[in-house]
């Protein structure tokens, strides 16, 4: 069982403007309808997209710079929030996968900040954001098993399994939230100007939305480690 994620000192040193927020939620299910809780966040994203494209948003520009620093093409390896915003702009809606994922995706596009959600029971020990050694095990949603490249920033657990690749670009299958998920860890990260204050606002909005969908859920205090 984990209560938080940590960031390797090398990540903190390389990206000193990094702001993050973490919350653990328990007692959830796949039964509720989250549409009312997600609507204001999706509407906020649509309003922003009506005036500028996702690539022009300062939150996304900050992540594009990070992707470039990692030696990747920003338009090929988009952070999760940019990918969702792009889909919202092109298709007018977001996919409905699981109420918790839907809530996180809606808040993510509303703030243009990537949010990752993990099934805690499928994480071995602690979860850290660190450079890969190159021998970690990553399972894609298609079932393909790969090892991330050495130096690539990943979400890794104590068993050396990679739960997300290229930092906020690609979540894996191992800890994906599904119909049997009851406890989850939610992690948000940002690097743009004013990201600490935005992270606090995001945390409040996210926890409020989770409580609205699951009134009896255990929602721990939002922390910004």
N, CA and C of each residue as an Amber inpcrd file, in Angstrom:
protein
   675
   0.8580000  -1.1990000   0.0000000   0.0000000   0.0000000   0.0000000
   0.8890000   1.2420000   0.0000000   0.5300000   2.2410000  -0.7830000
   1.3070000   3.4680000  -0.8240000   0.4160000   4.6470000  -0.5020000
   0.9950000   5.6730000   0.0510000   0.2170000   6.8640000   0.3790000
   0.6980000   8.0820000  -0.3930000   1.8230000   7.9530000  -1.0900000
   2.3390000   9.0970000  -1.8230000   3.3400000   8.6300000  -2.8670000
   3.6600000   9.5180000  -3.7780000   4.7340000   9.2390000  -4.7240000
   5.8800000  10.1840000  -4.4140000   7.0710000   9.8050000  -4.7870000
   8.2390000  10.6290000  -4.5360000   8.9450000  10.9250000  -5.8410000
   9.7370000  11.9780000  -5.8580000  10.4990000  12.3290000  -7.0330000
  11.9820000  12.2540000  -6.7150000  12.7130000  11.5710000  -7.5790000
  14.1470000  11.4490000  -7.3770000  14.7810000  12.8370000  -7.3470000
  15.8260000  12.9610000  -6.5520000  16.4870000  14.2550000  -6.4160000
  16.9950000  14.7640000  -7.7620000  17.4090000  13.8510000  -8.6260000
  17.9040000  14.2740000  -9.9350000  16.7930000  14.9290000 -10.7490000
  15.5480000  14.4750000 -10.5710000  14.4160000  15.0830000 -11.2770000
  14.1370000  16.4680000 -10.7070000  14.1590000  16.5820000  -9.3970000
  13.9520000  17.8750000  -8.7440000  15.0160000  18.8770000  -9.1760000
  16.2440000  18.4210000  -9.2470000  17.3540000  19.3230000  -9.6030000
  17.2650000  19.7730000 -11.0550000  16.8710000  18.8560000 -11.9230000
  16.7920000  19.1710000 -13.3520000  15.6100000  20.0610000 -13.6850000
  14.5350000  19.9510000 -12.8850000  13.3150000  20.7150000 -13.1530000
  12.8590000  21.4040000 -11.8650000  13.5530000  22.4600000 -11.4630000
  13.2800000  23.1060000 -10.1740000  11.9150000  23.7700000 -10.0730000
  11.2530000  24.0330000 -11.1970000   9.9250000  24.6690000 -11.1500000
   8.8010000  23.6440000 -11.0010000   9.1530000  22.3810000 -10.8950000
   8.1470000  21.3370000 -10.8080000   7.2730000  21.4940000  -9.5650000
   5.9660000  21.4810000  -9.7740000   4.9910000  21.4710000  -8.6790000
   4.1360000  20.2320000  -8.8470000   3.8550000  19.5580000  -7.7520000
   3.0660000  18.3420000  -7.8640000   2.0510000  18.2580000  -6.7300000
   1.0400000  17.4630000  -6.9450000   0.0070000  17.2390000  -5.9440000
  -0.3870000  15.7810000  -5.9500000  -0.6810000  15.2570000  -4.7600000
  -0.9840000  13.8330000  -4.6160000  -2.1700000  13.6640000  -3.6810000
  -3.0650000  12.7400000  -4.0080000  -4.1700000  12.3950000  -3.1040000
  -4.4850000  10.9170000  -3.2640000  -4.7890000  10.2730000  -2.1540000
  -5.2110000   8.8810000  -2.1690000  -6.6980000   8.8220000  -1.8880000
  -7.4110000   8.0470000  -2.6920000  -8.8510000   7.8960000  -2.5050000
  -9.1780000   6.4270000  -2.3270000 -10.1460000   6.1270000  -1.4670000
 -10.5350000   4.7520000  -1.2130000 -12.0390000   4.6030000  -1.1750000
 -12.4920000   3.3880000  -1.4130000 -13.9220000   3.1230000  -1.3650000
 -14.6670000   3.5540000  -2.6000000 -13.9950000   3.5730000  -3.7510000
 -14.6580000   3.9620000  -4.9940000 -15.1830000   2.7220000  -5.7150000
 -15.9890000   2.9400000  -6.7280000 -16.4780000   1.8530000  -7.5770000
 -16.6940000   2.4080000  -8.9790000 -17.0150000   1.5150000  -9.8920000
 -17.2380000   1.9400000 -11.2790000 -18.7030000   2.2440000 -11.5660000
 -19.5430000   2.2130000 -10.5330000 -20.9890000   2.3350000 -10.7390000
 -21.5090000   3.7560000 -10.9700000 -21.0090000   4.7750000 -10.2660000
 -21.6480000   6.1000000 -10.3650000 -21.5330000   6.7520000 -11.7400000
 -22.4330000   7.6990000 -11.9540000 -22.3990000   8.5520000 -13.1440000
 -21.6670000   9.8360000 -12.7660000 -20.5530000  10.1120000 -13.4360000
 -19.7280000  11.2710000 -13.0860000 -20.0000000  12.4810000 -13.9710000
 -20.9970000  12.4100000 -14.8270000 -21.1920000  13.4560000 -15.8390000
 -21.4190000  14.8420000 -15.2440000 -22.1790000  14.9430000 -14.1630000
 -22.4400000  16.2550000 -13.5660000 -21.1710000  16.8510000 -12.9890000
 -20.3370000  16.0240000 -12.3660000 -19.1050000  16.5080000 -11.7370000
 -18.0620000  16.9410000 -12.7600000 -18.0580000  16.2950000 -13.9180000
 -17.0090000  16.6180000 -14.8860000 -17.3850000  17.7880000 -15.8000000
 -18.6650000  18.0730000 -15.9300000 -19.1190000  19.0650000 -16.9140000
 -18.4500000  20.4360000 -16.7730000 -18.3800000  21.0350000 -15.5530000
 -17.7800000  22.3770000 -15.4720000 -16.3200000  22.4160000 -15.8820000
 -15.6010000  21.3300000 -15.6660000 -14.1790000  21.3040000 -16.0290000
 -14.0020000  21.1840000 -17.5430000 -14.8350000  20.3630000 -18.1690000
 -14.7780000  20.2540000 -19.6220000 -15.2280000  21.5590000 -20.2780000
 -16.2330000  22.1990000 -19.6930000 -16.6850000  23.4920000 -20.2220000
 -15.5820000  24.5400000 -20.1240000 -14.8480000  24.5150000 -19.0300000
 -13.7370000  25.4590000 -18.8680000 -12.6840000  25.2240000 -19.9470000
 -12.4040000  23.9580000 -20.2270000 -11.4210000  23.6400000 -21.2660000
 -11.9110000  24.1140000 -22.6320000 -13.1770000  23.8940000 -22.9190000
 -13.7320000  24.3390000 -24.2070000 -13.6320000  25.8530000 -24.3500000
 -13.8690000  26.5710000 -23.2630000 -13.7830000  28.0260000 -23.2910000
 -12.3550000  28.4720000 -23.6150000 -11.3740000  27.8290000 -23.0000000
  -9.9830000  28.1900000 -23.2840000  -9.6090000  27.8470000 -24.7240000
 -10.0710000  26.6950000 -25.1920000  -9.7480000  26.2730000 -26.5550000
 -10.4330000  27.1370000 -27.6030000 -11.4890000  27.8300000 -27.2040000
 -12.1750000  28.7180000 -28.1490000 -11.3200000  29.9360000 -28.4800000
 -10.3410000  30.2210000 -27.6200000  -9.5090000  31.4180000 -27.8010000
  -8.0800000  31.0970000 -28.2360000  -7.6110000  29.8970000 -27.9520000
  -6.2680000  29.5100000 -28.3680000  -6.1620000  27.9880000 -28.3860000
  -5.2420000  27.4850000 -29.1960000  -5.0690000  26.0340000 -29.2850000
  -4.3510000  25.5230000 -28.0450000  -4.4330000  24.2310000 -27.8300000
  -3.7970000  23.6510000 -26.6430000  -2.2940000  23.9020000 -26.6140000
  -1.6680000  23.9430000 -27.7900000  -0.2280000  24.1500000 -27.8340000
   0.2100000  25.5440000 -27.4140000  -0.7310000  26.4840000 -27.3760000
  -0.4130000  27.8570000 -26.9760000  -0.6070000  28.1000000 -25.4830000
  -1.2020000  27.1560000 -24.7890000  -1.4380000  27.3310000 -23.3540000
  -0.1170000  27.2540000 -22.5910000   0.1150000  28.1410000 -21.6260000
   1.3930000  28.1350000 -20.9020000   1.6650000  26.8200000 -20.1820000
   0.6140000  26.1570000 -19.7030000   0.7980000  24.8770000 -19.0220000
   1.3660000  23.8240000 -19.9740000   0.8570000  23.8420000 -21.2120000
   1.3080000  22.8730000 -22.2090000   2.6760000  23.2520000 -22.7570000
   2.9060000  24.5410000 -22.9490000   4.2120000  24.9740000 -23.4450000
   5.3320000  24.5580000 -22.4920000   5.0600000  24.6180000 -21.1890000
   6.0630000  24.2120000 -20.2050000   6.4000000  22.7320000 -20.3550000
   5.3820000  21.8950000 -20.5580000   5.6420000  20.4670000 -20.7410000
   6.3240000  20.1840000 -22.0730000   6.0060000  20.9640000 -23.0970000
   6.6940000  20.7690000 -24.3780000   8.1910000  21.0450000 -24.2460000
   8.5290000  22.0450000 -23.4550000   9.9510000  22.3310000 -23.2280000
  10.6210000  21.1700000 -22.4970000   9.9240000  20.5910000 -21.5440000
  10.4730000  19.4490000 -20.8030000  10.6680000  18.2610000 -21.7350000
   9.7020000  18.0000000 -22.5890000   9.8180000  16.9030000 -23.5420000
  11.0310000  17.1070000 -24.4430000  11.2620000  18.3470000 -24.8600000
  12.4280000  18.6480000 -25.6900000  13.7220000  18.3950000 -24.9280000
  13.7520000  18.7880000 -23.6650000  14.9320000  18.5480000 -22.8240000
  15.2140000  17.0560000 -22.7070000  14.1690000  16.2520000 -22.7020000
  14.3450000  14.8040000 -22.6070000  14.7770000  14.1880000 -23.9380000
  14.9430000  15.0320000 -24.9750000  15.4120000  14.5460000 -26.2630000
  14.3250000  13.9610000 -27.1420000  13.0690000  14.3280000 -26.8620000
  11.9380000  13.8130000 -27.6270000  11.2460000  14.9400000 -28.3930000
  10.4780000  14.5900000 -29.3970000   9.7300000  15.5780000 -30.1610000
   8.4220000  15.8900000 -29.4390000   8.1990000  17.1460000 -29.0610000
   7.0000000  17.5090000 -28.2920000   5.6870000  17.1790000 -28.9760000
   5.6400000  17.2490000 -30.3070000   4.3890000  16.9650000 -31.0030000
   4.2150000  15.4780000 -31.2750000   5.2200000  14.6920000 -30.9620000
   5.1150000  13.2350000 -31.1110000   4.8240000  12.5730000 -29.7640000
   5.3830000  13.1500000 -28.7130000   5.1900000  12.6170000 -27.3640000
   4.5370000  13.6930000 -26.5020000   3.2500000  13.8630000 -26.6850000
   2.5050000  14.8850000 -25.9500000   2.2350000  14.4320000 -24.5170000
   2.2850000  15.3770000 -23.5770000   1.9040000  15.0400000 -22.2140000
   0.4180000  14.7010000 -22.2080000  -0.0240000  14.0230000 -21.1550000
  -1.3940000  13.5100000 -21.1180000  -2.4420000  14.6060000 -21.2790000
  -2.2390000  15.7450000 -20.6330000  -3.2420000  16.8090000 -20.7220000
  -3.3200000  17.4010000 -22.1240000  -2.1790000  17.5220000 -22.8020000
  -2.2190000  18.0340000 -24.1720000  -2.9520000  17.0580000 -25.0910000
  -2.6930000  15.7670000 -24.9260000  -3.3570000  14.7690000 -25.7620000
  -4.8730000  14.8170000 -25.5650000  -5.3010000  14.9930000 -24.3170000
  -6.7380000  15.0690000 -24.0430000  -7.3410000  16.3520000 -24.6010000
  -6.6440000  17.4650000 -24.4310000  -7.1400000  18.7280000 -24.9710000
  -7.2390000  18.6810000 -26.4920000  -6.2630000  18.0660000 -27.1110000
  -6.2670000  17.9320000 -28.5700000  -7.4650000  17.1020000 -29.0240000
  -7.7430000  16.0320000 -28.2970000  -8.8910000  15.2010000 -28.6420000
 -10.1920000  15.9680000 -28.4310000 -10.2650000  16.7330000 -27.3370000
 -11.4620000  17.5230000 -27.0640000 -11.6940000  18.5510000 -28.1660000
 -10.6270000  19.1990000 -28.6170000 -10.7510000  20.2060000 -29.6720000
 -11.1820000  19.5790000 -30.9920000 -10.6460000  18.4230000 -31.3160000
 -10.9360000  17.7910000 -32.5960000 -12.2770000  17.0620000 -32.6170000
 -12.6150000  16.3870000 -31.5000000 -13.8060000  15.5460000 -31.4730000
 -14.9500000  16.1390000 -30.6640000 -14.6390000  17.1750000 -29.8660000
 -15.6890000  17.8390000 -29.1030000 -16.0660000  17.1600000 -27.8130000
 -15.4250000  16.0280000 -27.5010000 -15.7550000  15.3050000 -26.2800000
 -14.5610000  14.4860000 -25.8210000 -14.6670000  13.9440000 -24.6080000
 -13.6300000  13.0760000 -24.0630000 -14.1700000  11.6610000 -23.9620000
 -13.2910000  10.6640000 -24.0160000 -13.7730000   9.2810000 -23.8910000
 -14.2750000   9.0000000 -22.4810000 -15.2620000   8.1270000 -22.3520000
 -15.7490000   7.7060000 -21.0480000 -15.1970000   6.3140000 -20.7740000
 -14.3320000   6.1980000 -19.7570000 -13.6250000   4.9560000 -19.4970000
 -13.9940000   4.3310000 -18.1550000 -13.9800000   5.1470000 -17.1150000
 -14.2910000   4.7520000 -15.7410000 -14.5820000   6.0660000 -15.0330000
 -15.5530000   6.1300000 -14.1200000 -15.8750000   7.4290000 -13.5230000
 -14.6900000   8.1560000 -12.8910000 -13.7640000   7.4300000 -12.2610000
 -12.6090000   8.1100000 -11.6680000 -11.6770000   8.6440000 -12.7470000
 -11.4470000   7.8470000 -13.7790000 -10.6180000   8.3210000 -14.8910000
 -11.2870000   9.4990000 -15.5800000 -12.5970000   9.4210000 -15.7400000
 -13.3300000  10.5130000 -16.3940000 -13.2160000  11.8090000 -15.5940000
 -13.3080000  11.7000000 -14.2520000 -13.1540000  12.8820000 -13.3980000
 -11.7430000  13.4520000 -13.5430000 -10.7390000  12.5910000 -13.4720000
  -9.3530000  13.0570000 -13.5730000  -9.0710000  13.6750000 -14.9350000
  -9.5950000  13.0640000 -15.9920000  -9.3930000  13.6210000 -17.3330000
 -10.0600000  14.9820000 -17.4850000 -11.2520000  15.1240000 -16.9040000
 -11.9680000  16.4030000 -16.9980000 -11.2150000  17.5010000 -16.2550000
 -10.7640000  17.2050000 -15.0520000  -9.9980000  18.2000000 -14.2890000
  -8.6860000  18.4930000 -15.0070000  -8.0950000  17.4790000 -15.6070000
  -6.8400000  17.6610000 -16.3380000  -6.9990000  18.6570000 -17.4860000
  -8.0520000  18.5060000 -18.2850000  -8.2340000  19.4470000 -19.3960000
  -8.6570000  20.8150000 -18.8830000  -9.4050000  20.8390000 -17.7820000
  -9.8310000  22.1230000 -17.2300000  -8.6600000  22.9760000 -16.7850000
  -7.6280000  22.3190000 -16.2490000  -6.4420000  23.0370000 -15.7770000
  -5.2670000  22.9130000 -16.7460000  -5.4040000  22.1050000 -17.7810000
  -4.3300000  21.8370000 -18.7520000  -3.0870000  21.2670000 -18.0610000
  -3.3150000  20.4850000 -17.0220000  -2.2420000  19.8840000 -16.2300000
  -2.4100000  18.3700000 -16.2610000  -1.3570000  17.6170000 -16.5800000
  -1.4860000  16.1580000 -16.6270000  -1.7560000  15.5570000 -15.2500000
  -2.6630000  14.5950000 -15.2210000  -3.0290000  13.8890000 -13.9960000
  -2.9490000  12.3990000 -14.2720000  -2.2430000  11.6880000 -13.4110000
  -2.1420000  10.2340000 -13.5180000  -2.9100000   9.6030000 -12.3680000
  -3.5470000   8.4720000 -12.6410000  -4.2960000   7.7680000 -11.5910000
  -3.9050000   6.2970000 -11.6300000  -3.5820000   5.7450000 -10.4550000
  -3.0820000   4.3830000 -10.3500000  -3.9330000   3.5610000  -9.3810000
  -4.1910000   2.3110000  -9.7320000  -4.8340000   1.3710000  -8.8160000
  -3.7820000   0.9650000  -7.7880000  -3.9540000   1.3730000  -6.5540000
  -2.9530000   1.1600000  -5.5140000  -2.6370000  -0.3220000  -5.3120000
  -3.6450000  -1.1560000  -5.3960000  -3.4320000  -2.5790000  -5.1380000
  -2.5160000  -3.2300000  -6.1760000  -2.3120000  -2.5490000  -7.2920000
  -1.4710000  -3.1110000  -8.3450000  -0.0770000  -2.4930000  -8.3790000
   0.2340000  -1.7030000  -7.3500000   1.5570000  -1.0940000  -7.2250000
   2.2940000  -1.7970000  -6.1020000   3.5240000  -2.2050000  -6.3650000
   4.3250000  -2.9300000  -5.3780000   5.1630000  -1.9470000  -4.5690000
   4.7550000  -1.7070000  -3.2980000   5.5030000  -0.7960000  -2.4380000
   5.2940000   0.6510000  -2.8000000   6.3750000   1.4300000  -2.8100000
   6.2920000   2.8500000  -3.1160000   6.3220000   3.1220000  -4.6030000
   5.9160000   4.3260000  -4.9590000   5.9070000   4.7600000  -6.3540000
   6.7620000   6.0070000  -6.4620000   7.7380000   5.9870000  -7.3610000
   8.6380000   7.1320000  -7.4960000   8.7400000   7.5710000  -8.9440000
   9.0230000   8.8670000  -9.1150000   9.2540000   9.4340000 -10.4400000
  10.7640000   9.6010000 -10.5650000  11.3650000   8.8430000 -11.4500000
  12.8320000   8.8060000 -11.5250000  13.2930000   8.4030000 -12.9210000
  14.5790000   8.6300000 -13.2200000  15.1060000   8.1390000 -14.4890000
  15.1460000   6.6110000 -14.4930000  14.8140000   6.0270000 -15.6090000
  14.8360000   4.5610000 -15.7330000  16.2730000   4.0580000 -15.7890000
  16.4610000   2.8600000 -15.2570000  17.7550000   2.1960000 -15.3760000
  17.8470000   1.4410000 -16.6940000  16.6890000   1.1420000 -17.2690000
  16.6630000   0.4340000 -18.5410000  16.2900000  -1.0260000 -18.4140000
  16.1110000  -1.4940000 -17.1800000  15.7580000  -2.8990000 -16.9700000
  14.3780000  -3.0500000 -16.3310000  13.6190000  -1.9510000 -16.2660000
  12.2760000  -2.0030000 -15.6920000  11.3050000  -2.6720000 -16.6790000
  10.1950000  -3.1560000 -16.1520000   9.1980000  -3.8510000 -16.9650000
   7.9800000  -2.9540000 -17.1460000   7.6840000  -2.6360000 -18.3890000
   6.5280000  -1.8090000 -18.7240000   5.5970000  -2.6160000 -19.6160000
   4.3010000  -2.6210000 -19.2820000   3.3060000  -3.3380000 -20.0860000
   2.3420000  -2.3300000 -20.6790000   2.2690000  -2.2730000 -21.9930000
   1.3680000  -1.3400000 -22.6730000  -0.0610000  -1.8730000 -22.6130000
  -1.0300000  -1.0520000 -23.0080000  -2.4230000  -1.4810000 -22.9940000
  -2.6920000  -2.5520000 -24.0510000  -1.8120000  -2.6890000 -25.0090000
  -1.9550000  -3.7630000 -26.0030000  -1.3660000  -5.0720000 -25.5000000
  -0.6980000  -5.0000000 -24.3360000  -0.0960000  -6.1940000 -23.7590000
   1.3730000  -6.3560000 -24.0820000   1.9280000  -5.4560000 -24.8720000
   3.3390000  -5.5300000 -25.2180000   4.1980000  -5.1990000 -23.9980000
   5.2070000  -6.0210000 -23.7550000   6.1110000  -5.8010000 -22.6260000
   7.4160000  -5.2200000 -23.1580000   7.8040000  -4.0690000 -22.6130000
   9.0300000  -3.4070000 -23.0380000   9.7720000  -2.8750000 -21.8300000
  11.0360000  -2.5980000 -22.0320000  11.8360000  -1.9280000 -21.0090000
  12.0340000  -0.4880000 -21.4560000  11.7450000   0.4930000 -20.5970000
  11.9870000   1.8920000 -20.9820000  13.4750000   2.1280000 -21.2080000
  13.7790000   3.1370000 -21.9840000  15.1770000   3.4530000 -22.2560000
  15.8490000   4.0010000 -21.0040000  17.0940000   3.6800000 -20.8200000
  17.8480000   4.1770000 -19.6730000  17.8510000   5.7070000 -19.6850000
  17.5390000   6.3020000 -18.5440000  17.4980000   7.7550000 -18.4430000
  16.1380000   8.3490000 -18.6730000  15.2350000   7.5920000 -19.2780000
  13.8670000   8.0580000 -19.5070000  13.1610000   8.2090000 -18.1590000
  12.4250000   9.2890000 -17.9590000  11.7370000   9.4950000 -16.6840000
  10.4570000   8.6550000 -16.6500000  10.3320000   7.8770000 -15.5860000
   9.2070000   6.9490000 -15.4610000   8.6040000   7.0220000 -14.0590000
   7.4080000   6.4620000 -13.9210000   6.8230000   6.1710000 -12.6150000
   7.1730000   4.7190000 -12.3300000   7.9390000   4.4440000 -11.2970000
   8.3790000   3.0790000 -11.0130000   8.0410000   2.6770000  -9.5900000
   7.7240000   1.3800000  -9.3930000   7.4630000   0.9150000  -8.0380000
   8.6860000   0.1850000  -7.4970000   8.5650000  -0.3440000  -6.2820000
   9.7160000  -0.9630000  -5.6180000  10.1420000  -2.2680000  -6.2670000
   9.2740000  -2.8410000  -7.0970000   9.6160000  -4.0830000  -7.7860000
  10.2720000  -3.8260000  -9.1400000  10.5110000  -2.5590000  -9.4530000
  11.1580000  -2.2230000 -10.7140000  10.2310000  -2.2710000 -11.9060000
   8.9440000  -2.1260000 -11.6610000   7.9910000  -2.0880000 -12.7690000
   7.6680000  -0.6370000 -13.1120000   7.6260000  -0.3340000 -14.3970000
   7.3130000   1.0240000 -14.8620000   5.8110000   1.1310000 -15.0830000
   5.1720000   2.0680000 -14.3810000   3.7280000   2.2470000 -14.4990000
   3.3600000   3.3600000 -15.4690000   4.3310000   4.1860000 -15.8410000
   4.1160000   5.2230000 -16.8570000   5.4560000   5.5290000 -17.4950000
   5.4510000   5.7810000 -18.7930000   6.6800000   6.0900000 -19.5300000
   6.6960000   7.5440000 -19.9800000   7.9070000   8.0120000 -20.2750000
   8.1240000   9.3790000 -20.7590000   7.4060000  10.3740000 -19.8550000
   7.5510000  10.1510000 -18.5620000   7.0010000  10.9900000 -17.5030000
   5.4800000  11.0430000 -17.5330000   4.9060000  11.9870000 -18.2300000
   3.4380000  12.1110000 -18.2450000   2.8500000  11.7750000 -19.6150000
   3.5900000  10.9800000 -20.3900000   3.1500000  10.7140000 -21.7630000
   2.3300000   9.4420000 -21.9100000   2.7300000   8.3560000 -21.2460000
   2.0920000   7.0740000 -21.5340000   1.9160000   6.2230000 -20.2840000
   0.6650000   6.1050000 -19.8310000   0.3380000   5.2290000 -18.7020000
   0.3840000   3.7830000 -19.1730000   0.7060000   2.8760000 -18.2590000
   0.7700000   1.4690000 -18.6020000  -0.4270000   0.6850000 -18.1240000
  -0.4390000  -0.6030000 -18.4590000  -1.5580000  -1.4780000 -18.1380000
  -1.5180000  -1.9910000 -16.6960000  -0.3250000  -2.1010000 -16.1300000
  -0.1700000  -2.7930000 -14.8500000  -1.0850000  -2.2440000 -13.7670000
  -1.0970000  -0.9440000 -13.5920000  -1.8740000  -0.3310000 -12.5060000
  -3.0520000   0.4830000 -13.0150000  -3.5280000   0.1490000 -14.1940000
  -4.6620000   0.8870000 -14.7610000  -5.9170000   0.6850000 -13.9140000
  -6.6720000   1.7430000 -13.7230000  -7.9270000   1.6780000 -12.9830000
  -8.9580000   0.9230000 -13.8130000  -9.6660000   0.0070000 -13.1560000
 -10.6620000  -0.7860000 -13.8600000 -11.9130000  -1.0000000 -13.0290000
 -12.7530000  -1.9210000 -13.4570000 -14.0400000  -2.1270000 -12.8040000
 -13.9130000  -2.6140000 -11.3620000 -12.7910000  -3.2380000 -11.0210000
 -12.6270000  -3.7720000  -9.6700000 -11.7970000  -2.8530000  -8.7600000
 -11.3770000  -1.7220000  -9.2680000 -10.5660000  -0.7980000  -8.4690000
 -11.3770000  -0.2010000  -7.3280000 -10.7940000  -0.2430000  -6.1230000
 -11.4420000   0.3520000  -4.9530000 -10.6160000   1.4830000  -4.3530000
  -9.2830000   1.3940000  -4.5050000  -8.3940000   2.3970000  -3.9340000
  -7.4340000   2.8890000  -5.0130000  -7.2440000   4.1880000  -5.0730000
  -6.4120000   4.7550000  -6.1310000  -5.5370000   5.8880000  -5.6190000
  -4.4530000   6.0980000  -6.3120000  -3.5570000   7.2180000  -6.0560000
  -3.6090000   8.1420000  -7.2570000  -3.8300000   9.4240000  -7.0110000
  -3.9140000  10.4170000  -8.0860000  -2.7440000  11.3860000  -7.9590000
  -2.0380000  11.6070000  -9.0600000  -0.8480000  12.4620000  -9.0660000
  -0.9620000  13.4930000 -10.1810000  -0.7820000  14.7660000  -9.8450000
  -0.7970000  15.8400000 -10.8460000   0.5520000  16.5470000 -10.8080000
   1.0370000  16.9900000 -11.9750000   2.3410000  17.6580000 -12.0520000
   2.3030000  18.8040000 -13.0540000   2.9920000  19.8770000 -12.7130000
   3.0290000  21.0530000 -13.5820000   4.3600000  21.7780000 -13.4220000
   4.7270000  22.5430000 -14.4460000   5.9920000  23.2820000 -14.4210000
   5.8560000  24.7190000 -14.8960000   4.6700000  25.1700000 -15.2300000
   4.4720000  26.5030000 -15.7770000   4.5270000  27.5640000 -14.6640000
   4.6300000  28.8300000 -15.0120000   4.5760000  29.8900000 -14.0020000
   3.2790000  29.8120000 -13.2010000   3.3640000  30.0730000 -11.9240000
   2.2160000  30.0280000 -11.0110000   1.6890000  28.6040000 -10.8090000
   2.4860000  27.5920000 -11.1510000   2.0040000  26.2180000 -10.9960000
   1.7220000  25.8360000  -9.5450000   2.4490000  26.3320000  -8.5350000
   2.0930000  25.9550000  -7.1570000   0.6780000  26.3800000  -6.7670000
   0.2910000  27.6060000  -7.1100000  -1.0560000  28.0520000  -6.7600000
  -2.1040000  27.3210000  -7.5950000  -1.7950000  27.0620000  -8.8660000
  -2.7240000  26.3080000  -9.7040000  -2.8890000  24.8850000  -9.1840000
  -1.8060000  24.3160000  -8.6530000  -1.8680000  22.9610000  -8.1250000
  -2.7780000  22.8880000  -6.9050000  -2.7350000  23.9020000  -6.0710000
  -3.6240000  23.9320000  -4.9100000  -5.0850000  24.0130000  -5.3630000
  -5.3470000  24.8560000  -6.3440000  -6.7080000  24.9990000  -6.8650000
  -7.1810000  23.7100000  -7.5190000  -6.2800000  23.0840000  -8.2790000
  -6.6080000  21.8180000  -8.9190000  -6.9550000  20.7630000  -7.8640000
  -6.1480000  20.7000000  -6.7990000  -6.3840000  19.7150000  -5.7520000
  -7.7460000  19.8810000  -5.1030000  -8.1070000  21.1130000  -4.8110000
  -9.4160000  21.3780000  -4.2180000 -10.5250000  20.9410000  -5.1630000
 -10.4100000  21.3070000  -6.4290000 -11.4380000  20.9790000  -7.4230000
 -11.5450000  19.4760000  -7.6330000 -10.4030000  18.8110000  -7.6730000
 -10.3960000  17.3730000  -7.8910000 -11.0510000  16.6340000  -6.7250000
 -10.6510000  16.9710000  -5.5180000 -11.2220000  16.3100000  -4.3400000
 -12.7170000  16.5860000  -4.2170000 -13.1210000  17.7940000  -4.5630000
 -14.5450000  18.1520000  -4.5370000 -15.3240000  17.2970000  -5.5360000
 -14.7570000  17.0960000  -6.7170000 -15.4270000  16.2920000  -7.7400000
 -15.5130000  14.8330000  -7.3180000 -14.4320000  14.3100000  -6.7280000
 -14.4360000  12.9190000  -6.2760000 -15.4980000  12.7140000  -5.2010000
 -15.5810000  13.6360000  -4.2650000 -16.5790000  13.5130000  -3.1830000
 -18.0060000  13.6290000  -3.7320000 -18.1630000  14.4030000  -4.7880000
 -19.4920000  14.5450000  -5.3800000 -19.9480000  13.2460000  -6.0340000
 -19.0180000  12.5140000  -6.6210000 -19.3590000  11.2630000  -7.2960000
 -19.4580000  10.1050000  -6.3080000 -18.5470000  10.0940000  -5.3070000
 -18.5290000   9.0300000  -4.2960000 -18.6290000   9.6760000  -2.9090000
 -19.8160000  10.0320000  -2.4560000 -19.9800000  10.7430000  -1.1830000
 -19.3910000  10.0090000   0.0220000 -19.3300000   8.6900000  -0.0330000
 -18.8260000   7.9140000   1.0980000 -17.3610000   7.5070000   0.9330000
 -16.7200000   7.9670000  -0.1030000 -15.3200000   7.5930000  -0.3320000
 -14.4000000   8.2400000   0.6910000 -13.2860000   7.5760000   0.9500000
 -12.2400000   8.1510000   1.7840000 -11.3190000   8.9660000   0.8740000
 -11.2420000  10.2430000   1.1250000 -10.3780000  11.1170000   0.3280000
  -9.3780000  11.7680000   1.2650000  -8.1310000  11.3610000   1.1740000
  -7.1070000  11.9330000   2.0490000  -6.8220000  13.3700000   1.6340000
  -6.2150000  14.1180000   2.5390000  -5.8960000  15.5100000   2.2410000
  -4.9550000  15.6130000   1.0460000  -5.2360000  16.5600000   0.1750000
  -4.3640000  16.8420000  -0.9800000  -3.0310000  17.3240000  -0.4590000
  -1.9490000  16.7220000  -0.9100000  -0.6190000  17.1250000  -0.4680000
   0.2130000  17.5420000  -1.6590000   1.1420000  18.4560000  -1.4280000
   2.0170000  18.9570000  -2.4880000   3.4640000  18.7300000  -2.0670000
   3.9290000  17.4650000  -2.1590000   5.2900000  17.1330000  -1.6930000
   6.3650000  17.7620000  -2.5490000
